[in-house]
Amino acid sequence: MIPGGGQPNMQQILQQAQKMQQDLARAQEELARTEVDGQAGGGLVKATVTGAGELRSLVIDPKAVDPEDTETLADLVVAAVQAANENAQALQQDKLGPLAQGLGGGGIPGLGF
């Protein structure tokens, strides 16, 4: 409701929308630069992804390597990457959630919220 029953100021609405778009773009750039970690097997496998979910590194402790049991190693790698991606999603929610709500609360396609 507009005080006094007047019409909304379209210029002001457009400026607010443009500012929200700029804020969103800055937050997405920051996510692309920020790295988060995940691990599995008590730290035997560590994965690092960006806040946008891009895998940047994978560190495997030699103790996790058993030529007779590559399935366990594969499971540890998957678990570490999943943990890192969960941390990236939490970071996305923290950085972009308030902006998504400001854009109508419909969430941001492709980001899972």
Secondary structure, DSSP 8 states (H G I E B T S, - for coil): --GGG----HHHHHHHHHHHHHHHHHHHHHHHH-EEEEEETTTTEEEEEETT--EEEEEE-GGG--TT-HHHHHHHHHHHHHHHHHHHHHHHHHHHHHHHHHTTSS--TTTT-
